């Protein structure tokens, strides 16, 4: 699996009430990968996919989030829901804050969710309007 197929698998599982836009902007750097809209609001998501976890628990997972992508997420989170979704294998970690933080293998293993739970999380964010505390407690993500 790669990032494209990871994102496609999530998009294929989305509820029909969720409008999805796979953003491809060749003129503006750092724009998030996707925007989702529903009756409760908008969500911008930057996806990163890593093929495998590092061998050691304390090793930092190297993903390719650029400083410009991080700046975009930080800038728009003031008024709109945003997330960095880090996928590894058939699991994901949803970060809604502190996008520049280093994540080691042990943290990822403790906090990841199955890939199949990402689409329902997106649905709950844009269609049901759960606040951040409810979103995290219902699906195990960190903020």
Secondary structure as UniProt FT lines:
FT   HELIX           3..13
FT   TURN            16..17
FT   STRAND          19..22
FT   TURN            29..30
FT   STRAND          34..38
FT   TURN            39..40
FT   STRAND          41..50
FT   TURN            57..58
FT   HELIX           67..76
FT   TURN            77..79
FT   STRAND          81..88
FT   TURN            89..90
FT   STRAND          91..95
FT   TURN            99..100
FT   HELIX           105..111
FT   STRAND          113..114
FT   HELIX           116..123
FT   HELIX           124..128
FT   HELIX           132..139
//
